[in-house]
């Protein structure tokens, strides 16, 4: 349970970091956080299944959550920008 919480928090941080660094994909703090939380939960679980025992512990959870959060935010930003045109 605590692993999922770490994934979600890291995802929120990853989503906001991606939004801050990639201004064209930034959707605001709320949407960045929500997309990051979703991506963190999903990305962390996928990474743990793919990596097996290679990235265990909090480092793997933070990495999976952060990358997943940034990835989902990127997808949301691209789709939203495409629909706005």
NORQUI-V437569 format. One record per residue. N is the residue number from 1. PHI is phi in whole degrees, -180 to 180 (999 if undefined). PSI is psi in whole degrees, -180 to 180 (none if undefined). Layout:
<<N:PHI:PSI> <N:PHI:PSI>>
This chain:
<<1:999:-42> <2:-69:-27> <3:-64:-41> <4:-66:-40> <5:-62:-42> <6:-64:-42> <7:-59:-45> <8:-66:-44> <9:-66:-41> <10:-66:-35> <11:-64:-43> <12:-62:-43> <13:-65:-42> <14:-65:-39> <15:-65:-43> <16:-71:-36> <17:-65:-41> <18:-66:-41> <19:-65:-37> <20:-69:-40> <21:-85:-26> <22:-115:86> <23:-60:-30> <24:-72:-15> <25:-105:-4> <26:-66:129> <27:-116:8> <28:98:159> <29:-61:-42> <30:-65:-52> <31:-67:-40> <32:-58:-43> <33:-67:-44> <34:-64:-47> <35:-62:-39> <36:-65:-40> <37:-64:-45> <38:-62:-48> <39:-65:-36> <40:-65:-43> <41:-65:-47> <42:-71:-48> <43:-63:-40> <44:-64:-40> <45:-69:-41> <46:-65:-44> <47:-63:-39> <48:-67:-32> <49:-74:-40> <50:-72:-48> <51:-76:-17> <52:65:-121> <53:-95:5> <54:-71:-36> <55:-121:58> <56:-82:164> <57:87:-173> <58:-68:-31> <59:-64:-45> <60:-65:-37> <61:-67:-41> <62:-67:-43> <63:-63:-49> <64:-64:-43> <65:-67:-44> <66:-65:-45> <67:-67:-41> <68:-63:-41> <69:-64:-44> <70:-66:-38> <71:-65:-45> <72:-67:-38> <73:-63:-40> <74:-61:-43> <75:-64:-45> <76:-62:-44> <77:-64:-42> <78:-64:-44> <79:-65:-45> <80:-64:-41> <81:-67:-37> <82:-68:-38> <83:-73:-25> <84:-77:-17> <85:-84:none>>
